[in-house]
Amino acid sequence: MIPKEINNPFFVATGEGCRVAAAKLGNVECIFRGSSNIDVRAQDKIISDLIEEGVDGIAVSVSQSEFLASHSIQKAIKRGIPIITYDADFDRETLNKYQNLRLAYVGSNDFELGKALGKQLMLHRPDGGSVIIQSGRPDSPNLKLRVMGVRSALSGKSYILPPGERLTGENGWTEFSEPLYNLGQFDNALRDLKTVLGSYKSRQIDAFIAVGGWPQFIDGYRELVEPYKMSLEKKEIILLIADTAKIQLEYLRENLAHGNIGQNPFEMGKQAIFTLHKIVTKQEYKKEINIPLTYCTPENYSTCVKE
């Protein structure tokens, strides 16, 4: 199992699911290996190394579609090593270009995740406003879908290709700028949020949506947001962030965000390994396993991931 990055709490949970599934199967070893940050070339090398080590199957969270598809994934296909994707799939163009690139996808619907964030924002600001979207890498397939989902929910429009189009007044919504790309770096994400919180009044920014959990995955979020707690309670600015890790639920309890839309990374990791095992042992398997989303607010933080 190869995550986008190994230190992200989301991916740590997928690794835990991987190990639990392997232990339950009994005759499977879970190898969970990734780079310390999002780096497609490092990810490609890890895949190549695992191929040379003779693994029986690979589950990868795709950091960049075209590069992986044209390099290490081709090596795996030639060696007859089954590939599945989890969390982040290859984009549509790459899947069309390379036939039989992967055998299955295990994960959430990223477009729906983004759409849920957008819908949650509309509950807080039904008359529209100015929003800033934070994302990771601009070429990340799953994050582009999430951004498109946010834009689609707010604008009411359907877009042909992700990430959709910047909002310019549709349904009363505008994007203050193009998305803020943190390249998967938690410190960059927190710095972006700090800039927004420090200037939202003068710039008339009404909302901040992060389509990943980055700013909440680093020490300093609580200290940054607490001085603005009254502003959040008055809904002068809305903070909505993807993912629902334990620390993120604590922030909801403390009213340091308005909501989190998350996934179930532990279950994702489990199902990825179960799927690979079925493929390798010639059993029937599902080509797509959709992991349900979790919808968390300050009102339901204690039960939202258990429902």
Phi, psi and omega per residue, in radians:
M1 nan 2.182 -3.045
I2 -2.131 1.837 3.113
P3 -1.373 2.992 3.015
K4 -1.134 -0.692 3.115
E5 -2.669 2.579 -2.938
I6 -1.600 -0.288 -3.056
N7 -1.682 -0.069 3.137
N8 -1.306 2.228 -3.130
P9 -0.919 -0.599 3.101
F10 -1.047 -0.860 -3.099
F11 -1.294 -0.523 3.037
V12 -1.007 -0.718 3.127
A13 -1.159 -0.607 3.085
T14 -1.159 -0.607 3.085
G15 -1.138 -0.669 3.087
E16 -1.109 -0.724 3.093
G17 -1.106 -0.674 3.096
C18 -1.032 -0.830 -3.102
R19 -1.183 -0.666 3.111
V20 -1.131 -0.755 3.123
A21 -1.102 -0.749 3.137
A22 -1.074 -0.740 -3.141
A23 -1.142 -0.652 -3.141
K24 -1.198 -0.658 3.114
L25 -1.235 -0.577 3.006
G26 1.551 -0.595 -3.096
N27 -2.032 0.494 -3.068
V28 -2.219 2.416 3.022
E29 -1.849 2.273 3.052
C30 -1.604 2.024 3.014
I31 -1.830 1.962 -3.124
F32 -1.937 1.913 -2.999
R33 -2.466 2.298 3.125
G34 -2.753 3.045 3.114
S35 -1.537 2.882 -3.080
S36 -1.318 -0.312 3.047
N37 -2.536 2.995 -3.066
I38 -1.290 1.979 -3.079
D39 -2.611 1.844 -3.027
V40 -1.077 -0.598 -3.141
R41 -1.219 -0.666 3.074
A42 -1.146 -0.720 3.109
Q43 -1.106 -0.723 3.118
D44 -1.077 -0.713 3.126
K45 -1.172 -0.673 3.107
I46 -1.081 -0.747 3.103
I47 -1.075 -0.799 3.126
S48 -1.058 -0.728 3.127
D49 -1.088 -0.750 -3.131
L50 -1.158 -0.608 3.069
I51 -1.074 -0.793 3.139
E52 -1.160 -0.497 3.110
E53 -1.339 -0.203 3.049
G54 1.497 0.585 3.098
V55 -1.149 2.770 -3.100
D56 -1.601 -0.299 -3.135
G57 -2.940 2.691 -3.082
I58 -2.324 2.291 2.981
A59 -1.971 2.170 -3.054
V60 -2.261 2.399 2.973
S61 -1.600 1.935 -2.918
V62 -1.258 2.111 3.117
S63 -1.541 -0.560 3.098
Q64 -2.711 2.138 -2.921
S65 -1.133 -1.060 -2.959
E66 -1.069 -0.744 -3.078
F67 -1.124 -0.841 3.139
L68 -1.124 -0.743 -3.080
A69 -1.088 -0.579 -3.065
S70 -1.656 -0.079 -3.114
H71 -2.073 -1.754 -2.987
S72 -1.102 -0.582 -3.119
I73 -1.127 -0.607 3.084
Q74 -1.132 -0.649 3.076
K75 -1.075 -0.751 -3.127
A76 -1.110 -0.758 -3.138
I77 -1.080 -0.758 3.133
K78 -1.116 -0.547 3.113
R79 -1.462 -0.104 -3.128
G80 1.357 0.397 3.130
I81 -1.596 2.070 -3.097
P82 -1.159 2.425 3.122
I83 -2.046 2.296 2.925
I84 -2.203 2.811 3.060
T85 -1.951 2.643 3.049
Y86 -2.452 2.628 -3.106
D87 1.168 -1.027 -3.113
A88 -2.216 2.088 -3.106
D89 -1.593 2.926 2.947
F90 -1.123 2.578 3.115
D91 -1.249 2.895 -3.021
R92 -1.061 -0.718 -3.122
E93 -1.079 -0.720 -3.122
T94 -1.222 -0.686 3.108
L95 -1.118 -0.608 3.114
N96 -1.274 -0.595 -3.082
K97 -1.287 -0.720 -3.105
Y98 -1.933 1.948 -3.122
Q99 -1.290 2.519 3.093
N100 0.968 0.724 -3.087
L101 -1.230 -0.772 3.075
R102 -2.442 2.722 -3.036
L103 -1.634 -0.390 -3.114
A104 -2.784 2.811 3.030
Y105 -2.254 2.298 3.103
V106 -2.109 2.039 3.140
G107 2.958 -3.047 3.118
S108 -1.507 2.927 3.040
N109 -1.499 1.839 -3.017
D110 -1.172 -0.610 3.083
F111 -1.078 -0.765 -3.137
E112 -1.173 -0.565 3.092
L113 -1.106 -0.834 3.096
G114 -1.093 -0.699 3.137
K115 -1.099 -0.678 3.121
A116 -1.125 -0.670 3.074
L117 -1.091 -0.747 3.120
G118 -1.117 -0.745 3.129
K119 -1.129 -0.645 3.119
Q120 -1.136 -0.680 3.095
L121 -1.094 -0.701 -3.130
M122 -1.114 -0.509 3.077
L123 -1.142 -0.623 -3.126
H124 -1.443 -0.561 -3.123
R125 -2.339 1.334 -3.056
P126 -1.145 -0.327 -3.097
D127 -1.654 0.113 3.109
G128 1.603 -3.006 -3.126
G129 2.791 -2.859 -3.135
S130 -1.903 2.242 -3.040
V131 -2.218 2.570 2.981
I132 -2.013 2.275 3.095
I133 -1.810 2.286 3.044
Q134 -1.868 2.345 3.097
S135 -2.330 -3.121 -3.109
G136 -1.623 -1.626 3.075
R137 -1.770 2.478 -3.141
P138 -1.195 -0.307 -3.137
D139 -1.817 0.207 3.129
S140 -1.365 2.066 -3.028
P141 -1.017 -0.798 -3.072
N142 -1.262 -0.573 -3.133
L143 -1.263 -0.591 3.063
K144 -1.084 -0.662 3.092
L145 -1.155 -0.665 3.124
R146 -1.151 -0.756 3.101
V147 -1.065 -0.721 3.106
M148 -1.105 -0.652 3.111
G149 -1.108 -0.749 3.086
V150 -1.039 -0.860 -3.100
R151 -1.106 -0.673 -3.133
S152 -1.158 -0.749 3.138
A153 -1.098 -0.748 -3.075
L154 -1.309 -0.673 -3.067
S155 -1.515 -0.432 -3.028
G156 1.351 0.181 -3.098
K157 -1.801 2.746 3.012
S158 -1.834 2.402 -3.139
Y159 -1.992 2.585 -3.111
I160 -1.363 -0.795 -3.070
L161 -2.169 2.452 3.040
P162 -1.254 2.554 0.215
P163 -1.652 0.386 -3.070
G164 1.398 -2.739 -3.069
E165 -2.170 2.520 3.120
R166 -0.997 2.380 -3.097
L167 -1.290 2.318 -3.093
T168 -2.300 0.588 3.104
G169 2.112 -0.097 3.141
E170 -1.037 2.238 3.140
N171 0.994 0.401 3.141
G172 1.516 0.095 -3.077
W173 -1.883 2.356 3.006
T174 -2.245 2.648 3.000
E175 -1.701 2.200 -3.099
F176 -1.048 -0.593 -3.137
S177 -2.671 3.077 2.931
E178 -1.086 2.803 3.135
P179 -0.937 2.549 3.059
L180 -1.510 2.010 -3.089
Y181 -1.718 2.083 -3.109
N182 -1.693 -0.028 3.138
L183 1.011 0.473 3.112
G184 1.378 0.133 -3.121
Q185 -1.622 2.075 -3.078
F186 -1.076 -0.687 -3.117
D187 -1.166 -0.636 3.053
N188 -1.096 -0.725 -3.117
A189 -1.102 -0.754 -3.137
L190 -1.188 -0.658 3.118
R191 -1.125 -0.693 3.082
D192 -1.072 -0.783 -3.140
L193 -1.112 -0.693 3.111
K194 -1.043 -0.743 3.124
T195 -1.091 -0.753 -3.133
V196 -1.130 -0.834 -3.118
L197 -1.116 -0.583 -3.128
G198 -1.341 -0.198 -3.046
S199 -2.340 0.123 -3.006
Y200 -1.116 -0.570 -3.132
K201 -1.217 -0.845 -3.098
S202 -1.198 -0.548 -3.126
R203 -1.643 -0.049 3.130
Q204 0.988 0.877 3.062
I205 -1.679 2.210 -3.047
D206 -1.742 -0.322 -3.034
A207 -2.730 2.629 3.082
F208 -2.272 2.111 3.108
I209 -2.079 2.126 3.020
A210 -1.810 2.162 -3.101
V211 -1.479 0.167 2.994
G212 -2.551 2.940 -3.040
G213 -1.487 0.197 -2.949
W214 -0.823 -0.915 -3.049
P215 -1.180 -0.335 3.135
Q216 -1.675 -0.024 -3.123
F217 -1.696 0.184 -3.105
I218 -2.290 2.510 3.064
D219 -1.018 2.377 3.120
G220 2.117 -0.278 -3.134
Y221 -1.082 -0.854 -3.111
R222 -1.028 -0.822 -3.108
E223 -1.128 -0.581 3.120
L224 -1.230 -0.774 -2.968
V225 -1.503 -0.520 -3.057
E226 -0.912 -0.724 3.120
P227 -1.096 -0.291 -3.135
Y228 -1.810 0.217 -3.040
K229 -1.028 -0.730 3.116
M230 -1.114 -0.667 3.111
S231 -1.110 -0.663 3.097
L232 -1.169 -0.725 -3.133
E233 -1.134 -0.593 3.105
K234 -1.440 -0.066 -3.125
K235 1.061 0.591 3.014
E236 -1.173 -0.581 3.009
I237 -2.467 2.441 -3.108
I238 -1.823 2.281 3.078
L239 -1.983 2.049 3.104
L240 -2.244 2.284 -3.008
I241 -2.392 2.467 3.119
A242 -1.324 2.798 3.109
D243 1.418 2.674 -3.058
T244 -2.409 0.926 3.063
A245 -1.211 2.886 -3.070
K246 -0.952 -0.800 -3.123
I247 -1.117 -0.558 3.136
Q248 -1.204 -0.606 3.077
L249 -1.188 -0.572 3.062
E250 -1.128 -0.679 3.105
Y251 -1.132 -0.641 3.071
L252 -1.126 -0.738 3.121
R253 -1.026 -0.627 -3.126
E254 -1.529 0.103 -3.127
N255 1.000 0.737 3.101
L256 -1.791 0.228 3.004
A257 -2.850 2.823 -3.131
H258 -1.649 -0.316 3.127
G259 3.081 2.759 3.069
N260 -2.377 2.318 2.991
I261 -1.895 2.137 -3.025
G262 -2.263 -3.045 -3.134
Q263 -2.154 -2.925 3.079
N264 -2.209 1.424 -3.033
P265 -1.109 -0.561 3.116
F266 -1.086 -0.835 3.129
E267 -1.154 -0.617 3.108
M268 -1.050 -0.795 3.121
G269 -1.102 -0.732 3.110
K270 -1.065 -0.894 -3.052
Q271 -1.168 -0.533 3.091
A272 -1.094 -0.780 -3.124
I273 -1.247 -0.696 3.081
F274 -1.053 -0.701 -3.137
T275 -1.164 -0.799 3.107
L276 -1.042 -0.717 -3.129
H277 -1.101 -0.721 3.111
K278 -1.100 -0.712 3.136
I279 -1.107 -0.840 -3.079
V280 -1.139 -0.600 -3.105
T281 -1.656 0.231 3.030
K282 1.104 0.607 3.053
Q283 -1.691 2.855 3.059
E284 -1.186 2.504 3.138
Y285 -2.558 2.781 3.096
K286 -1.498 2.369 3.139
K287 -1.374 -0.254 3.056
E288 -2.551 2.186 3.084
I289 -2.076 2.013 -3.105
N290 -1.635 2.100 3.113
I291 -1.599 2.135 -3.073
P292 -1.060 2.658 3.102
L293 -1.448 2.811 3.039
T294 -2.055 2.413 -3.048
Y295 -2.056 1.878 -2.988
C296 -2.087 2.425 3.124
T297 -2.414 2.989 3.060
P298 -1.059 -0.351 -3.130
E299 -1.458 -0.530 -3.052
N300 -2.126 0.313 -3.032
Y301 -0.951 -0.522 -3.047
S302 -1.403 -0.256 -3.075
T303 -2.202 -0.192 -2.935
C304 -1.076 -0.609 -3.104
V305 -1.489 -0.060 -3.122
K306 -1.834 -0.166 -3.069
E307 -1.283 nan nan
